[in-house]
Amino acid sequence: MNKSHTGATAWTAASSPAPNSILNLDRLLEERYSCRSFDHQRTISPHYLELLLNAAAKAPSACNLQPYHFEVVTGKSLARVERLRNFYGASALIIGAFDAQNPGYVSAQGQEFRLFDLGLALMAVALKATELGLGSCFIGSLPIKELKATLKLTTEPIIALALGYPAADAAPSENHELRRTGAELYTWHD
């Protein structure tokens, strides 16, 4: 039996789900939704936050430059930023920000990849959160000036991922099941 460098059993799509996974990717994608009601009584452990940040670190980025920085906001700091905008009672925020010192990969044609890279990293976090039984909600409408001032940030906040345990009444929105498929979504060129 083949072993990878981590000692995990090698697997293929035919043997899916991966033998060491809790949920397979299709199930993670189906179960993840934008949670807008978190349980105020439960906090995320520092260990879980580390697991989430490790997922971000493993995400692909153009030339592996990782042109982003994550601001993890919990406790009293979260209470202060919650006054700026409703984060649905999340027990943690991971704010994806750009670092001015790292512009990331820019193609010869001038195409910047850092926004795409940041999205990949935060999607890895959102899927890991689902695997851990946490809810998540991407929040793009941030009060950037106020957020920077409140947290004394030197980075440029772009998007936040609100995280926490879903409240008992939390449910996906009515738009959750709307999915374009087939010819609505893609064109196949052979």
C-alpha positions as CSV (number, residue, x, y, z in Angstrom):
1,M,0.0,0.0,0.0
2,N,1.4,3.4,-1.0
3,K,2.1,5.9,1.8
4,S,2.5,9.7,1.4
5,H,5.1,11.7,3.2
6,T,2.7,12.2,6.1
7,G,2.1,8.6,6.5
8,A,-1.5,8.8,5.3
9,T,-2.8,6.0,3.0
10,A,-2.7,7.1,-0.6
11,W,-6.2,7.4,-2.2
12,T,-7.7,8.0,-5.6
13,A,-11.1,9.4,-6.7
14,A,-12.2,5.8,-7.0
15,S,-11.6,5.2,-3.3
16,S,-13.2,8.5,-2.3
17,P,-13.9,9.7,0.3
18,A,-10.3,10.1,1.4
19,P,-9.7,7.6,4.2
20,N,-8.6,10.3,6.7
21,S,-11.3,12.8,6.0
22,I,-14.3,13.3,8.3
23,L,-16.5,14.6,5.4
24,N,-15.8,14.4,1.7
25,L,-15.6,17.6,-0.3
26,D,-19.0,17.3,-1.9
27,R,-20.6,17.0,1.5
28,L,-18.6,19.9,2.9
29,L,-19.7,22.1,0.0
30,E,-23.4,21.0,0.5
31,E,-23.3,21.6,4.2
32,R,-21.6,24.9,4.3
33,Y,-23.9,27.9,4.2
34,S,-23.7,31.6,5.2
35,C,-24.6,31.3,8.9
36,R,-26.2,34.6,10.1
37,S,-27.1,33.4,13.6
38,F,-24.3,32.2,16.0
39,D,-24.6,30.7,19.5
40,H,-23.5,33.5,21.8
41,Q,-22.7,31.0,24.6
42,R,-20.1,29.0,22.7
43,T,-16.7,30.2,21.8
44,I,-14.2,28.7,19.4
45,S,-11.2,27.1,21.1
46,P,-7.7,28.5,20.2
47,H,-6.9,25.0,18.9
48,Y,-9.7,25.2,16.4
49,L,-8.6,28.7,15.3
50,E,-5.1,27.3,14.7
51,L,-6.6,24.5,12.6
52,L,-8.5,27.1,10.6
53,L,-5.4,29.2,10.0
54,N,-3.4,26.1,9.1
55,A,-6.1,25.5,6.4
56,A,-5.5,29.0,5.0
57,A,-1.7,28.4,5.0
58,K,-2.2,25.3,2.9
59,A,-4.4,27.0,0.3
60,P,-2.9,27.6,-3.2
61,S,-1.7,31.0,-4.3
62,A,-0.1,32.2,-7.4
63,C,3.6,31.4,-7.2
64,N,2.9,30.5,-3.6
65,L,3.4,34.1,-2.6
66,Q,0.5,34.3,-0.2
67,P,0.0,38.0,-0.6
68,Y,-2.3,38.3,2.4
69,H,-2.4,38.6,6.1
70,F,-5.1,37.4,8.5
71,E,-6.3,39.4,11.5
72,V,-7.9,37.1,14.0
73,V,-10.4,39.0,16.2
74,T,-11.9,37.5,19.3
75,G,-13.0,38.5,22.8
76,K,-13.0,42.2,23.7
77,S,-11.7,43.2,20.3
78,L,-14.6,41.4,18.7
79,A,-17.0,43.2,21.0
80,R,-15.6,46.5,19.8
81,V,-15.8,45.8,16.1
82,E,-19.3,44.3,16.6
83,R,-20.4,47.9,17.3
84,L,-19.2,48.9,13.8
85,R,-21.2,46.3,11.9
86,N,-23.4,43.3,12.7
87,F,-21.3,40.1,12.6
88,Y,-24.3,38.0,13.7
89,G,-22.9,37.2,17.1
90,A,-19.9,35.4,15.8
91,S,-17.3,34.3,18.4
92,A,-14.4,35.0,16.0
93,L,-13.6,36.9,12.9
94,I,-10.8,36.2,10.5
95,I,-10.2,39.3,8.5
96,G,-8.4,38.8,5.2
97,A,-6.2,41.7,4.5
98,F,-3.5,42.7,2.0
99,D,0.0,43.5,3.1
100,A,1.4,46.5,1.2
101,Q,4.8,44.9,1.3
102,N,3.6,41.8,-0.7
103,P,1.7,42.6,-3.9
104,G,1.6,39.0,-4.8
105,Y,1.9,37.7,-8.4
106,V,1.2,40.1,-11.2
107,S,1.3,38.6,-14.7
108,A,3.2,40.2,-17.6
109,Q,-0.1,41.5,-18.8
110,G,-0.7,43.2,-15.5
111,Q,-3.3,40.8,-14.1
112,E,-3.2,40.8,-10.3
113,F,-3.9,37.5,-8.5
114,R,-4.0,38.6,-4.9
115,L,-7.7,38.9,-4.6
116,F,-8.2,35.4,-6.1
117,D,-5.5,34.1,-3.7
118,L,-7.2,35.6,-0.7
119,G,-10.5,34.0,-1.8
120,L,-8.9,30.6,-2.1
121,A,-7.4,30.9,1.4
122,L,-10.6,31.9,3.0
123,M,-12.6,29.3,1.2
124,A,-10.2,26.7,2.7
125,V,-11.0,28.2,6.1
126,A,-14.7,28.1,5.5
127,L,-14.6,24.4,4.5
128,K,-12.4,23.5,7.4
129,A,-14.9,25.3,9.7
130,T,-17.7,23.2,8.3
131,E,-15.6,20.1,8.9
132,L,-15.2,21.1,12.5
133,G,-18.9,21.7,13.0
134,L,-18.6,25.5,12.9
135,G,-20.7,28.0,10.9
136,S,-19.2,30.7,8.7
137,C,-20.3,33.8,6.8
138,F,-18.3,35.8,4.3
139,I,-18.7,39.5,4.9
140,G,-17.5,41.9,2.3
141,S,-19.2,45.1,3.3
142,L,-16.8,46.2,6.0
143,P,-16.4,49.7,7.6
144,I,-12.8,49.7,6.6
145,K,-11.6,53.1,8.1
146,E,-13.4,52.4,11.4
147,L,-12.1,48.8,11.5
148,K,-8.5,49.9,10.9
149,A,-8.8,52.5,13.6
150,T,-10.5,50.3,16.2
151,L,-8.0,47.4,15.7
152,K,-5.0,49.6,14.9
153,L,-4.4,47.7,11.7
154,T,-1.4,48.3,9.4
155,T,-2.9,46.0,6.8
156,E,-5.7,46.7,4.4
157,P,-8.9,44.7,5.3
158,I,-10.7,43.3,2.3
159,I,-13.1,40.7,3.6
160,A,-14.1,39.1,6.9
161,L,-15.1,35.5,7.7
162,A,-17.4,35.4,10.7
163,L,-17.1,32.1,12.6
164,G,-18.8,30.4,15.4
165,Y,-21.1,27.6,16.4
166,P,-24.5,28.0,14.6
167,A,-27.4,29.0,16.9
168,A,-30.2,26.4,17.3
169,D,-32.4,28.4,14.9
170,A,-29.6,29.0,12.3
171,A,-30.5,27.9,8.8
172,P,-29.4,28.5,5.2
173,S,-31.2,31.4,3.4
174,E,-33.8,30.6,0.8
175,N,-31.1,31.4,-1.9
176,H,-28.8,28.6,-0.6
177,E,-30.2,25.9,-2.8
178,L,-30.2,28.1,-6.0
179,R,-27.5,26.7,-8.2
180,R,-26.8,27.2,-11.8
181,T,-25.9,24.0,-13.6
182,G,-25.1,22.7,-17.0
183,A,-25.3,25.2,-19.9
184,E,-26.3,28.0,-17.5
185,L,-23.0,27.7,-15.7
186,Y,-20.5,26.5,-18.2
187,T,-19.7,25.9,-21.9
188,W,-17.8,22.8,-22.8
189,H,-15.1,23.1,-25.5
190,D,-13.8,19.7,-26.9
